[in-house]
């Protein structure tokens, strides 16, 4: 199975114009690059030298870059964070690292480049999910299993298979949020949300106010059974300690865990997903997530 890597081209040069020019040239020449030791010759020594640096973040990035060079794989590349575009291509295994003439002739040194094959642009306006899966505050990183599947499917076919397992937790929570706003939720239907999904309160993914005047607390998880059980136990503890009869606790998952004393309501993720797939309005909502926005 080929790996997928993320590359964010943020260089440490103090000259912002230089940074901008480097990114423009790299995109035009369909390359990715790492910047290290401007006067160093291009041989394997740079990898040895990068191991000696005291900058732990750079050391980690250099290790990932060596993996891309040696093993190859798909690359999700960001050249300009404000452009609304992101790029996907492939690096062949055992690709040579080189200095790009278009950079060196402008005295832009130290950019150790790898060539990307079949580079394709993808717009934020059509594929917001590609921007949502970018690793936070990392310049070089190997993508996780879900991110890997998303990148490969969109690159090869232009869309994702309509299955929950191919979505990140952020988008699974979004689907639950929309279900809670719909008539399918019945007594659990919310009229408004009280926190940003999955950000403000790590133990609870959604807090909303229902049409019946109750406050609903929801946890959404698609993890393995053991991981799901831990989350559920903690969530159930919150419910037990909450003595307010107007508060509802709802667990959305496919891995059912034993319910005790009725503190937590269980809803199967696949079941609510199926309900939305049969609705004409939500069919378009799901199509936009999985196939892009027309």
Beta strands, then each sheet from edge to edge (+ up, - down):
strand 1: 4-8
strand 2: 31-35
strand 3: 73-78
strand 4: 85-91
strand 5: 98-99
strand 6: 111-115
strand 7: 117-123
strand 8: 140-142
strand 9: 190-193
strand 10: 206-210
strand 11: 215-221
strand 12: 247-253
strand 13: 265-268
sheet 1: 7+ 4- 3+ 1+ 8-
sheet 2: 2+ 6- 5+
sheet 3: 9+ 10- 11+ 12+ 13+
end
